[in-house]
Amino acid sequence: MNSTLNRQIANALIWALLLTMPYWIGFVGGYTSLASRVVVLALAAMSLNFLLGFTGVLSFGHAAYFGIGAYGVGMTIKYLAPSTPLGILVGMGVAAAAAAIIGTLIVRLRSVYFAMVTIAFGQVFYFIAYRWNAVTGGDDGLSGWRTLPLDFGIGKLDIAGQPLTFYYFVLALFAVAVGIMALLLRSPFGRTLLAIRENERRARFLGIPVEQHIWMSWLISCVFVSLAGTLYALLNNFADPHDLRWDQSGDFVIMAVLGGMRSFWGPLIGAAIFVVLQDYISSQTENWMSFIGLFFVLIVLFFPRGVVGLLRRKAAS
């Protein structure tokens, strides 16, 4: 009973902080666009954690689908139709198709082999974006397009020129995505994923189609990370080949581990810490990556269950 009450209080506190973030982030040296970036990258980290933390499968190639989403929305608006919702749908659709095909090829691999193959496929997409100058802009990135207002027929919502409006647009999509993930994890499907994570051999003995469940978890994870990619491109009005690189996937893993990869909200906390630290330290020194790396090493050494694990231990004591 107490654990359920504590969970409800924690959920309410998290949503209260998210809903009011644009109004208090300035007191910690932030700004509204930084708040949007926190929510977008938190969605990416939570999407990865759906596969890593709740299914027990490590991917270092999620940046590929994040980047496909980013390029999908940008190229749709620039080349096909001036529509933000259509761009988001196209970006997610292309990423889902790519993830479904690649997932079929790699679903039987495990541990480091799975992780390495995801890197390899991710680098394929990266080099396509890097080399296809005529369409993607190559190393210069995809520019010459911008986020367009949402047209509801009876009126338009300007999410481009209003950082506060864009933040709540991002937060609304974030809420839908994490709501779906939460429902899935509480369903029999989610319980099956946990069984696979804890003991795959025993799950097989119980007659669970392990490869099918891992493929579905992979696909769901990639679809939501591609949504984060579309929002990231809309936030910046730009898509960059770096969005597809393996080190971007590494950032998502760092966020998940930093916050607590076996907790639902852990990656959100990890993303907030990572993004705010990155923004502050990079404004002070060019060697900000060294400080972030050192901070991550200290967390892994002394708090292996992440920030959420530390908070739970403190609460229990």
C-alpha positions in Angstrom: 0.0 0.0 0.0 2.8 2.4 1.0 4.7 1.6 -2.2 1.7 2.3 -4.3 1.1 5.6 -2.6 4.7 6.5 -2.9 4.6 5.7 -6.6 1.5 7.9 -7.1 3.1 10.8 -5.3 6.3 10.4 -7.3 4.3 10.4 -10.6 2.3 13.4 -9.6 5.5 15.3 -8.6 7.2 14.4 -11.9 4.2 15.6 -14.0 4.0 18.8 -11.9 7.6 19.5 -12.5 7.2 18.8 -16.3 4.1 21.0 -16.6 5.8 23.9 -14.8 9.4 23.5 -16.1 9.4 26.5 -18.5 8.6 28.7 -15.5 11.3 27.5 -13.1 14.1 26.3 -15.3 15.4 29.9 -15.5 16.2 29.8 -11.8 18.8 27.0 -12.5 20.3 28.8 -15.5 18.1 27.2 -18.2 15.7 28.5 -20.8 12.5 27.3 -22.5 14.3 25.7 -25.5 16.5 23.8 -23.1 13.4 22.4 -21.4 12.1 21.2 -24.7 15.4 19.5 -25.4 15.3 17.8 -22.0 11.8 16.4 -22.8 12.8 15.3 -26.3 15.9 13.5 -25.2 14.1 12.0 -22.2 11.7 10.4 -24.6 14.6 9.0 -26.6 16.2 7.6 -23.5 13.0 6.1 -22.2 12.4 4.5 -25.6 15.8 2.9 -25.5 15.1 1.8 -21.9 11.9 0.0 -23.0 14.3 -2.4 -24.8 17.3 -2.2 -22.5 15.8 -1.9 -19.0 12.6 -3.9 -19.4 13.7 -6.5 -22.0 17.3 -6.8 -21.2 18.6 -6.2 -24.7 21.3 -3.6 -25.3 21.3 -1.5 -28.5 23.9 0.9 -29.6 22.1 1.7 -32.9 19.1 3.6 -31.7 20.5 6.8 -33.0 19.8 5.5 -36.5 16.1 5.6 -36.0 16.3 8.9 -34.1 18.1 10.3 -37.1 15.7 8.7 -39.6 12.9 10.5 -37.8 14.8 13.8 -37.9 15.6 13.5 -41.6 12.1 12.2 -42.3 10.3 15.2 -41.0 12.8 17.6 -42.5 12.8 16.1 -46.0 9.0 15.8 -46.0 8.6 19.5 -45.2 11.3 20.5 -47.6 10.6 18.2 -50.6 7.1 16.7 -50.3 4.6 18.8 -48.4 4.7 21.8 -46.0 3.0 19.9 -43.1 4.5 19.4 -39.7 2.1 16.5 -38.7 2.7 14.7 -42.0 6.5 15.1 -41.6 6.2 13.5 -38.1 4.2 10.6 -39.5 6.5 10.1 -42.4 9.6 10.2 -40.2 8.1 7.6 -37.8 6.8 5.4 -40.6 10.1 5.2 -42.4 11.9 4.5 -39.1 9.4 1.8 -38.2 9.8 0.1 -41.6 13.6 0.1 -41.3 13.4 -1.2 -37.7 11.0 -4.0 -38.6 13.3 -5.2 -41.4 16.5 -4.9 -39.4 14.9 -6.4 -36.3 14.0 -9.5 -38.3 17.7 -10.0 -39.2 19.2 -9.5 -35.8 16.5 -10.7 -33.3 18.3 -14.1 -32.7 21.5 -12.4 -31.6 22.3 -11.7 -28.0 24.5 -9.6 -25.7 27.5 -8.0 -27.3 26.7 -9.5 -30.8 23.3 -7.8 -30.8 24.9 -4.5 -29.7 27.7 -4.6 -32.3 25.3 -5.4 -35.2 23.0 -2.5 -34.2 26.1 -0.2 -34.4 26.9 -1.6 -37.9 23.4 -1.0 -39.3 23.3 2.4 -37.6 26.6 3.4 -39.3 25.1 2.4 -42.7 22.4 4.9 -42.2 24.9 7.5 -41.0 27.1 7.2 -44.1 24.1 7.4 -46.4 23.1 10.7 -44.8 26.8 11.8 -44.8 27.4 11.0 -48.4 24.1 11.8 -50.1 24.8 15.5 -50.4 22.2 16.3 -53.1 19.3 15.2 -50.8 20.5 15.2 -47.2 23.0 18.0 -47.4 25.8 15.7 -46.4 28.1 16.9 -43.6 26.4 20.3 -43.6 23.1 18.8 -42.6 19.6 19.2 -43.9 18.7 22.9 -43.8 16.5 25.3 -45.8 13.2 24.2 -44.1 11.4 25.2 -40.9 8.8 24.0 -38.4 5.4 25.1 -39.7 2.3 26.0 -37.6 -0.3 23.4 -37.0 -3.4 24.0 -39.1 -6.6 22.8 -37.5 -8.9 24.2 -40.2 -10.6 26.7 -37.8 -7.3 28.1 -36.7 -3.5 27.7 -36.6 -1.2 27.0 -33.6 2.2 28.6 -34.1 4.7 26.1 -32.5 7.6 27.5 -34.5 7.9 31.1 -33.3 6.7 30.5 -29.7 9.2 28.4 -27.6 6.6 28.0 -24.8 3.9 26.7 -27.2 6.4 24.3 -28.7 7.4 23.0 -25.3 3.8 22.1 -24.5 3.4 20.6 -28.0 6.4 18.4 -27.2 5.2 17.6 -23.7 1.8 16.5 -25.1 3.4 14.0 -27.5 5.7 12.9 -24.7 2.7 12.2 -22.5 1.0 10.1 -25.2 4.2 8.1 -25.8 5.1 7.4 -22.2 1.4 6.6 -21.5 1.4 4.0 -24.2 4.7 2.6 -22.9 3.4 2.4 -19.3 0.3 0.6 -20.5 2.3 -1.9 -22.4 4.6 -2.6 -19.5 1.7 -3.2 -17.2 0.0 -5.6 -19.7 0.7 -9.3 -20.0 3.1 -8.4 -22.9 5.1 -6.2 -20.5 5.3 -8.9 -17.9 6.5 -11.3 -20.5 9.3 -8.9 -21.4 10.4 -8.8 -17.8 10.4 -12.6 -17.7 12.7 -12.7 -20.7 14.9 -10.1 -19.1 15.2 -12.1 -15.9 15.7 -15.6 -17.3 15.4 -16.1 -21.1 15.9 -19.9 -20.8 13.1 -20.3 -18.3 10.8 -18.1 -20.5 11.5 -20.5 -23.4 10.6 -23.5 -21.2 7.3 -21.8 -20.5 6.5 -21.7 -24.2 7.0 -17.9 -24.7 8.1 -17.0 -28.3 11.1 -15.1 -27.1 12.3 -13.9 -30.5 8.9 -12.6 -31.4 8.6 -10.6 -28.1 12.1 -9.2 -28.5 11.3 -8.1 -32.1 8.1 -6.4 -30.9 10.0 -4.7 -28.1 12.7 -3.6 -30.5 10.1 -2.2 -32.9 8.1 -0.3 -30.2 11.4 1.2 -28.9 12.5 2.3 -32.3 9.2 3.9 -33.2 9.2 6.0 -30.1 12.8 7.0 -30.5 12.0 8.1 -34.0 9.2 10.3 -32.6 11.9 11.9 -30.4 14.0 12.4 -33.5 11.3 14.2 -35.4 10.7 16.5 -32.4 14.5 17.2 -32.1 14.6 18.2 -35.7 11.6 20.5 -35.3 13.2 22.0 -32.3 16.4 22.9 -34.2 14.9 23.4 -37.7 17.8 21.2 -38.8 18.8 17.6 -39.2 22.4 16.6 -38.8 24.3 13.3 -39.7 25.5 13.3 -36.1 21.9 12.4 -35.1 22.5 9.0 -36.6 26.0 8.3 -35.3 26.7 5.6 -32.7 27.9 8.1 -30.1 24.4 9.6 -30.1 23.2 6.1 -29.2 25.9 6.1 -26.5 24.4 9.3 -25.0 21.0 7.6 -24.8 22.5 4.7 -23.0 24.3 7.1 -20.6 21.0 8.9 -19.8 19.3 5.6 -19.1 22.1 4.2 -16.9 22.6 7.6 -15.2 19.0 7.8 -14.1 18.4 4.1 -13.5 17.7 1.8 -16.4 15.4 -0.6 -14.6 13.0 2.2 -13.5 10.3 3.8 -15.7 11.2 7.4 -14.9 15.0 6.9 -14.4 15.9 7.8 -18.0 13.9 11.0 -17.7 16.0 12.0 -14.6 19.2 10.9 -16.4 18.3 12.9 -19.5 17.6 16.0 -17.4 20.9 15.8 -15.6 22.9 15.0 -18.8 21.3 17.8 -20.9 21.6 20.5 -18.2 25.2 19.5 -17.3 26.1 19.4 -21.0 24.6 22.8 -21.6 26.4 24.4 -18.6 29.8 22.8 -18.9 30.0 23.3 -22.7 29.5 27.0 -22.1 32.5 27.0 -19.8 35.0 24.8 -21.6 35.6 23.0 -24.9 36.5 19.8 -23.0 33.0 19.3 -21.6 32.9 15.7 -22.8 35.7 14.8 -20.4 33.7 16.1 -17.4 30.6 14.3 -18.6 32.5 11.1 -19.0 34.1 11.4 -15.6 30.7 12.1 -14.0 29.3 9.0 -15.7 32.1 6.8 -14.5 31.6 7.9 -10.9 27.9 7.2 -11.2 28.5 3.7 -12.5 31.2 2.9 -9.9 29.4 4.2 -6.8 25.7 4.2 -7.8 25.3 1.4 -10.3 21.5 1.6 -10.0 21.5 5.2 -11.0 20.0 8.3 -9.4 16.6 6.5 -8.9 18.3 3.6 -7.2 20.1 6.0 -4.9 16.9 7.8 -4.0 15.1 4.5 -3.3 17.9 3.4 -1.0 17.8 6.7 0.9 14.0 6.4 1.2 14.3 2.8 2.5 16.8 3.8 5.1 
